[in-house]
Amino acid sequence: DLTFYLRLSPEERVRRAYKSGVPLDRIEKVGDDFVRRVEKGFETIARSEPNRVKTLDASLSPERLAENVGREILRLRSADGDF
């Protein structure tokens, strides 16, 4: 019913990856050009389906991001009459 697209700048993504020391995921291993194409695809989907795909600022603190996710879920449930 709802997809969250967590938008993060390429610079912040690289900074976080370097800082965390976590290995690259399968998409990141393919390279920056591929990652940019994937991001462009998500941006296109988010623009074309704004009621289904919510774009959130992933540079926020985990707590603020979780609040935003919760708010969107409550909004969706309220719109569906679940509340």
Wavefront OBJ file of the C-alpha trace (Angstrom):
o trace
v 0.000 0.000 0.000
v 2.846 2.403 0.751
v 6.503 2.547 -0.212
v 9.056 4.763 1.476
v 11.838 6.136 -0.671
v 14.602 7.338 1.618
v 16.444 10.029 -0.319
v 20.081 10.618 0.600
v 22.644 12.667 -1.291
v 25.484 10.734 -2.921
v 27.990 12.568 -0.741
v 26.196 11.651 2.471
v 25.761 8.061 1.302
v 29.514 7.741 0.705
v 30.330 9.441 4.010
v 28.062 7.106 5.960
v 29.353 4.026 4.177
v 32.951 4.987 4.878
v 32.203 5.859 8.505
v 30.274 2.640 9.178
v 32.806 0.347 7.543
v 29.935 -1.799 6.273
v 30.705 -3.561 2.984
v 29.039 -2.250 -0.148
v 25.676 -3.780 -1.010
v 25.041 -5.467 -4.356
v 23.840 -2.253 -6.013
v 26.740 -0.159 -4.710
v 29.235 -2.778 -5.907
v 28.148 -2.201 -9.505
v 29.353 1.413 -9.355
v 28.307 5.036 -9.145
v 26.763 5.225 -12.620
v 24.444 2.331 -11.828
v 23.551 3.805 -8.420
v 22.630 7.099 -10.135
v 20.387 5.247 -12.606
v 18.676 3.394 -9.746
v 18.132 6.690 -7.898
v 16.752 8.289 -11.057
v 14.330 5.370 -11.393
v 13.134 5.777 -7.812
v 12.716 9.527 -8.346
v 10.594 8.879 -11.444
v 8.397 6.368 -9.633
v 8.006 8.671 -6.614
v 6.920 11.588 -8.839
v 4.500 9.473 -10.853
v 2.892 7.773 -7.830
v 2.971 10.324 -4.967
v 0.115 8.662 -3.087
v 1.882 5.296 -3.035
v 5.521 6.354 -2.751
v 6.530 8.779 -0.028
v 9.925 10.395 -0.376
v 11.585 11.059 2.960
v 14.770 12.897 3.844
v 17.143 10.158 4.973
v 19.662 12.707 6.232
v 17.454 13.282 9.270
v 18.288 11.625 12.557
v 16.949 8.084 12.913
v 14.436 9.351 15.471
v 13.083 12.102 13.205
v 12.973 9.748 10.239
v 11.024 7.190 12.298
v 8.579 9.947 13.339
v 8.026 10.847 9.690
v 7.453 7.208 8.754
v 4.988 6.801 11.619
v 3.137 9.956 10.603
v 2.776 8.722 7.021
v 1.516 5.324 8.176
v -1.058 6.955 10.465
v -2.127 9.233 7.615
v -2.612 6.243 5.323
v -4.544 4.260 7.930
v -6.713 7.270 8.705
v -7.462 7.776 5.005
v -8.433 4.101 4.721
v -10.783 4.407 7.668
v -8.756 2.065 9.898
v -8.744 4.595 12.745
l 1 2 3 4 5 6 7 8 9 10 11 12 13 14 15 16 17 18 19 20 21 22 23 24 25 26 27 28 29 30 31 32 33 34 35 36 37 38 39 40 41 42 43 44 45 46 47 48 49 50 51 52 53 54 55 56 57 58 59 60 61 62 63 64 65 66 67 68 69 70 71 72 73 74 75 76 77 78 79 80 81 82 83
